Amino acid sequence: MTPARMSLEDAVGLLRPRDSVGFGLGPGIPHGFLRALGERTDWADLVLGGALLLDLFEVLRHPGVSYRSGFYGPVERLLVAEGRRVDHVPGGFRDFGPILARFRPRVMVVQGAPDGDDQVNLSLHVGATAAELAAAGRDPDRLLVVELNPRLPRTAGLRQAGGRWPAGWPVPADAGGPDTNLLPLALADVVVEVDEEPFALPEAEPTATDRAIAEVVQRFVPDGATLQTGIGGVPSVVAAALAEGPGGDYGVHSEMFTDGLRRLHEAGKVSNRRKGVFDGVSVTTFALGSASLLSWLDGNEDVAFVPVEAVNDPDPIGRNRAMVSLNGALMVDLYGQVVADHLPGRQISGVGGHEDFVAGPALRADGRAIVCLPSTVTVEGEVRSRIVARLPEGAVVSTPRHHLDVVVTEHGAAEVRGLTVRERAEALARVADPAFRDELLAEARRLR
């Protein structure tokens, strides 16, 4: 089937006043299409489903529009503060695909780069939507809208990058095949074209606390480690230090590909020779970073974009040699329960791959899962400890205590895997800010 090519205005006109639209996370969201939705004013019950908006779309301020988000960012938090119809859908990144399949939005939308005459390159986001994009395209009762932007980088899938699935491991299905990030253009019902610079995220300037935490983290990263990092000051400093240091022979298996990982590649520190899974290539499921990162990824076959159900599965994560994951947190209690996405009464982000990349490294004796956080936070002028005796009422656990391995603050590292409840409480109290340490140690002994 040849898709219909039309303007954004005409494409948006195909939606009903009461309708449902699904899209991916962050860099998978078609900005032109969502902006065009805001030009219509007749919405009666339009339900949007996605995650991590990278722009503020006027359609989300319409009273007849609601938004179901699997991961909050600054835009979602702003919309909630304005009282808009935004609700969080709890679930890890791997859950997004099954959730989409269950709710089955009538309209699926995606942005990508043209790749030849008959393919769409999913560019910076394969994530959890590829299978549902194909399902919508094959269903005559549903609508698949593809927004083509020639300025998006053309990234490699596993096949293009020369990687292979592990022997005997179930291969996930996706839009163009199990080992490519290409979507056949013939699946689309509608194609719209835009010509705009893709979203670029400037690198965060690390703080003195970030640098202190990163210095502690480095001692847990041996030569030949397989790395997963997120975004922010600590991963950036760690990556820079590894890029400039004497070590190397690293592998990359990371949900998100960042500027820090780019710098490791550019320094010649990434070989991917001996990971044990997806050898020979760095694997990721989405990328977010600077314009330099996007340019570097264009046509780069050193990095393979793979569906999230493979990248974030704790089994292949745990098969990697010396897997070291690096994730952040908002709060940790003395039992080792981690709060990473929700504070009392306020959704901050989402689970994403946090639990997967904390649990996966524990499947090998040489794996390390590192959770980083500053020891304190200032709230309305009051300095509070992020290491707490008990979680406050309304706090939601992102990662349970039995998955926790290492907690790092600027005051050191608490290695808790294998410790008793009493021992881990004392270890966590000792990496708290000195102003709170004695109180926490006393509380640890009271909790027994």
C-alpha positions in Angstrom: 0.0 0.0 0.0 1.2 3.5 -0.8 0.7 5.9 2.1 -1.2 9.1 1.6 1.1 12.2 1.8 -0.6 15.2 3.2 -0.1 18.4 5.2 -0.1 18.3 9.0 -3.4 20.1 9.0 -5.0 17.5 6.8 -3.5 14.6 8.8 -4.8 16.0 12.1 -8.2 16.4 10.4 -8.4 12.6 10.2 -8.7 12.3 14.0 -12.2 12.2 15.6 -13.2 14.6 18.4 -13.3 11.5 20.6 -10.2 9.5 19.8 -7.0 8.0 21.2 -3.4 8.6 20.1 -0.3 6.7 21.1 3.4 7.7 20.7 6.8 6.9 22.2 9.1 8.5 24.7 11.0 11.7 24.3 12.9 11.7 20.9 10.3 9.4 19.4 7.5 12.0 19.7 6.5 13.8 16.4 6.6 17.4 17.4 5.0 18.8 14.2 2.0 16.5 14.5 1.5 17.3 18.2 1.8 21.1 17.5 -0.8 20.7 14.8 -3.2 19.0 17.2 -3.3 22.2 19.1 -4.7 24.1 16.1 -8.0 22.2 16.5 -10.5 23.2 19.2 -13.3 20.7 18.8 -11.8 18.0 21.1 -14.4 16.3 23.2 -12.4 13.4 24.6 -8.9 13.0 23.0 -6.7 10.7 25.0 -3.0 10.9 24.4 -0.5 8.3 25.6 3.3 8.7 25.7 6.2 9.7 27.9 8.8 12.4 28.6 7.5 15.3 26.5 10.4 17.5 25.1 8.2 20.5 24.3 5.0 22.1 25.7 2.2 21.3 23.3 -0.9 23.6 23.4 -3.2 20.6 22.7 -2.5 19.4 26.3 -4.1 22.6 27.7 -7.4 21.9 26.0 -10.2 20.8 28.5 -11.2 18.0 26.2 -7.8 16.4 26.1 -6.2 14.1 28.6 -2.6 12.7 28.7 -1.5 9.4 30.1 2.3 9.5 30.7 4.6 6.7 31.6 7.5 9.0 32.5 7.4 12.6 33.7 9.9 15.3 32.8 9.7 19.1 33.3 6.9 19.5 30.8 4.6 16.9 32.5 5.4 18.5 35.9 4.5 21.9 34.6 1.2 20.7 33.2 0.3 19.0 36.5 1.1 22.3 38.3 -1.3 24.1 35.9 -4.0 21.6 36.8 -4.2 20.0 33.3 -5.5 16.5 32.7 -2.2 14.6 33.1 -2.0 11.3 34.9 0.9 9.0 35.5 0.8 5.3 34.3 3.2 3.4 36.6 5.4 0.9 34.9 9.0 0.2 33.8 10.1 1.1 30.3 9.7 -2.6 29.3 6.1 -2.4 30.4 5.2 0.3 27.9 4.8 -2.1 24.9 2.3 -4.4 26.6 0.4 -1.4 28.0 0.1 0.0 24.5 -1.0 -3.3 23.1 -3.6 -3.6 25.9 -5.1 -0.1 25.3 -4.6 -0.3 21.6 -4.8 3.5 20.6 -6.7 4.0 17.3 -4.0 6.3 16.1 -0.2 5.6 16.4 2.2 8.4 15.5 6.0 8.5 15.2 8.8 10.6 13.9 11.7 9.2 11.8 14.2 10.0 9.1 13.7 8.9 5.5 16.0 6.0 4.7 15.9 5.1 1.0 12.6 5.2 -0.9 10.7 2.7 1.1 11.9 2.8 4.7 11.6 5.0 7.8 14.6 5.1 10.1 13.3 5.3 13.7 16.4 7.4 14.5 16.8 8.2 18.2 14.0 6.0 19.6 13.1 2.4 19.1 11.9 1.9 22.6 8.7 0.1 23.3 6.6 1.4 20.4 8.0 -0.4 17.3 5.7 -3.4 17.5 2.5 -1.3 18.1 3.4 1.0 15.2 3.5 -2.1 12.9 0.2 -3.4 14.5 -1.5 -0.1 13.8 -0.2 0.0 10.2 -1.5 -3.5 9.5 -5.0 -2.9 11.0 -7.5 -1.4 8.6 -9.5 0.1 11.6 -6.4 2.0 12.9 -4.3 4.8 11.6 -0.5 5.0 11.5 0.9 8.5 10.9 4.6 8.9 10.2 6.3 12.3 10.4 9.4 12.3 8.2 12.2 14.8 9.1 15.4 14.6 7.0 17.4 16.4 9.8 17.0 13.4 12.2 20.1 11.2 12.3 19.9 7.8 10.6 20.9 5.3 13.2 21.8 1.6 13.0 19.8 -1.4 14.1 21.5 -4.5 15.2 21.7 -6.0 11.7 23.2 -2.8 10.2 25.7 -2.6 13.1 26.8 -6.2 12.5 25.6 -7.4 15.9 23.8 -10.6 16.6 21.2 -11.9 19.0 22.6 -14.2 21.7 22.2 -17.9 20.8 19.1 -19.5 22.3 17.6 -16.2 23.5 14.1 -15.3 22.4 14.2 -12.5 19.8 11.7 -9.7 20.3 9.4 -8.7 17.4 9.5 -5.2 16.1 8.3 -3.2 13.1 10.7 -4.0 10.4 12.2 -7.2 11.8 13.8 -8.3 15.0 17.2 -6.8 14.2 16.6 -3.5 12.5 15.3 -0.1 13.5 13.7 0.4 10.1 9.9 0.7 9.6 8.6 -0.2 6.1 7.0 3.0 4.7 4.3 0.8 3.2 2.9 0.2 6.7 2.0 3.9 7.1 -1.4 5.2 6.3 -0.3 8.8 6.3 3.0 10.5 5.8 3.7 14.1 6.7 6.9 15.9 6.2 8.7 18.5 8.4 12.1 20.1 8.1 13.3 21.2 11.5 16.3 20.7 13.8 15.7 17.8 16.2 15.6 18.4 19.9 19.0 18.7 21.5 19.7 18.7 25.2 22.7 20.7 26.4 25.0 18.9 28.7 24.5 19.6 32.4 27.3 21.3 34.2 28.4 19.0 37.1 28.4 20.4 40.6 31.1 19.9 43.2 28.9 17.2 44.8 28.6 15.5 41.4 32.4 15.4 41.1 32.8 14.0 44.6 30.3 11.3 44.0 31.9 10.5 40.6 35.3 10.1 42.3 33.8 7.4 44.5 32.0 5.7 41.6 35.2 5.3 39.6 36.7 2.7 41.9 33.8 0.3 41.0 34.6 0.4 37.3 37.3 -2.1 36.3 39.0 -2.4 32.9 36.7 -4.3 30.6 33.5 -3.3 32.4 30.2 -3.2 30.5 28.6 0.2 31.3 25.1 1.6 31.6 24.7 5.3 32.4 22.0 7.8 32.5 22.0 11.5 32.0 23.2 14.2 34.4 26.3 15.5 36.2 27.5 12.3 37.8 27.4 10.1 34.7 29.0 12.9 32.7 31.9 13.2 35.2 32.4 9.5 35.4 32.5 9.1 31.6 34.9 12.0 31.3 37.2 10.5 33.9 37.1 7.1 32.2 37.8 8.6 28.8 40.9 10.4 30.2 42.1 7.6 32.5 44.4 4.7 31.8 41.6 2.0 31.7 39.6 0.8 28.7 38.3 -2.1 26.8 34.8 -1.1 27.9 31.5 -2.4 26.6 28.2 -0.4 26.5 24.8 -1.9 27.2 22.7 1.2 28.1 19.0 2.0 27.9 19.9 5.6 27.0 22.9 6.7 24.9 24.4 10.0 26.1 27.2 12.4 25.4 29.3 10.8 28.0 29.1 7.4 26.2 30.0 9.3 23.0 33.1 10.7 24.6 34.1 7.2 25.7 33.8 6.0 22.1 35.7 9.0 20.8 38.6 8.4 23.2 38.9 4.8 21.9 37.9 3.3 25.3 35.0 1.3 24.0 35.8 -2.1 22.3 32.7 -4.2 23.0 34.9 -7.2 22.5 34.1 -9.3 25.5 30.8 -8.2 26.9 29.2 -11.7 26.5 26.0 -10.3 25.0 25.7 -8.3 21.8 29.5 -8.4 21.4 31.1 -6.0 18.9 28.5 -3.2 19.2 27.2 -0.8 21.8 23.4 -1.4 22.3 20.8 1.2 23.4 17.1 1.8 22.9 17.0 5.6 22.7 19.4 8.6 22.7 19.1 12.0 24.2 21.8 14.7 24.2 23.6 17.5 22.5 23.6 18.4 18.8 27.2 16.9 18.8 25.8 13.6 19.9 23.0 13.6 17.3 25.6 14.4 14.5 27.9 11.7 15.8 25.2 9.0 15.7 24.2 9.8 12.1 25.3 6.8 10.0 27.3 5.4 12.9 27.3 1.6 13.0 29.2 1.4 16.3 25.9 1.8 18.1 22.8 -0.4 17.6 19.3 0.8 18.5 17.4 -2.3 19.8 13.8 -2.7 21.3 13.6 -1.9 25.0 12.4 -5.4 25.8 15.8 -6.7 24.9 18.0 -3.8 26.2 16.3 -3.6 29.6 15.7 -7.3 30.2 17.7 -8.3 33.4 18.7 -11.6 31.8 20.9 -10.2 29.0 22.0 -7.3 31.3 23.2 -9.9 33.8 25.0 -11.9 31.0 27.4 -9.0 30.4 30.9 -9.3 31.8 31.5 -7.0 34.8 28.3 -5.1 34.2 28.3 -1.8 36.0 25.1 0.3 36.1 24.9 3.9 37.3 21.5 5.3 38.3 20.3 8.1 40.5 17.8 8.3 43.3 15.8 10.8 45.4 15.9 9.0 48.7 17.0 5.7 50.3 15.9 4.4 53.7 17.9 2.4 56.1 16.3 -0.8 54.9 17.7 -0.1 51.4 14.4 0.8 49.7 15.0 3.3 46.9 12.7 6.2 46.0 13.7 7.3 42.5 10.6 8.7 40.8 8.0 9.8 43.3 8.0 12.0 46.4 5.0 12.3 48.7 2.2 13.9 46.6 4.4 14.6 43.6 5.4 12.5 40.6 9.0 13.4 39.6 9.9 11.1 36.7 9.1 7.4 36.3 10.6 4.0 36.9 12.1 3.7 33.4 14.9 1.1 33.5 15.9 1.8 37.1 14.8 -1.5 38.6 16.0 -3.5 35.6 19.5 -2.1 35.7 19.7 -2.4 39.5 18.5 -6.1 39.4 20.4 -7.2 36.3 24.0 -6.8 37.4 23.3 -8.8 40.6 22.9 -11.9 38.4 26.7 -12.1 38.1 29.2 -12.1 40.9 31.3 -9.4 39.1 28.3 -7.1 38.4 27.8 -3.9 40.3 24.6 -1.7 40.4 25.4 1.7 41.8 22.7 4.1 43.0 24.0 7.7 43.4 22.5 10.6 45.3 23.6 13.7 47.1 23.5 13.2 50.8 21.2 16.2 51.4 18.5 18.3 49.8 17.3 21.8 50.7 13.6 22.2 50.9 12.2 25.7 51.7 15.5 26.7 53.3 15.7 23.6 55.4 18.5 21.1 54.8 17.3 17.5 54.9 19.0 14.1 54.7 18.3 12.0 51.6 19.3 8.9 53.7 16.4 8.5 56.0 15.5 6.1 58.8 12.0 5.4 57.4 10.4 6.6 54.1 7.8 9.3 54.7 4.1 8.6 54.3 3.2 8.8 50.6 6.7 8.0 49.3 6.7 5.3 46.6 9.4 2.6 46.3 11.0 2.5 42.8 13.4 -0.4 43.6 13.0 -2.8 46.5 15.6 -3.4 49.1 16.5 -6.9 47.9 17.8 -5.5 44.6 20.1 -2.9 46.2 23.9 -3.3 45.8 25.9 0.0 46.2 24.7 3.4 47.4 27.1 6.3 46.7 27.0 9.8 48.2 29.7 12.4 48.3 30.7 10.9 51.6 31.5 7.4 50.3 30.0 4.1 49.3 27.7 1.7 51.2 28.1 -1.8 49.7 25.0 -3.5 51.1 24.5 -6.6 49.0 24.9 -9.7 51.2 24.7 -7.7 54.4 22.1 -8.3 57.1 19.3 -5.8 57.7 21.2 -4.3 60.7 24.6 -4.2 58.8 23.1 -2.5 55.8 21.3 0.1 57.9 24.6 1.0 59.6 26.5 1.1 56.3 23.9 3.5 54.8 23.9 5.7 57.8 27.7 6.1 57.5 27.4 7.7 54.0 24.8 10.2 55.2 25.8 13.8 55.8 27.8 14.1 59.0 25.1 16.4 60.5 22.6 13.5 60.4 24.9 10.5 60.8 24.8 10.0 64.5 21.0 10.3 64.5 20.7 7.7 61.7 23.1 5.3 63.4 21.1 5.5 66.6 17.9 4.9 64.6 19.5 2.0 62.9 20.2 0.4 66.2 16.6 1.1 67.4 15.2 -0.5 64.3 17.4 -3.6 65.0 
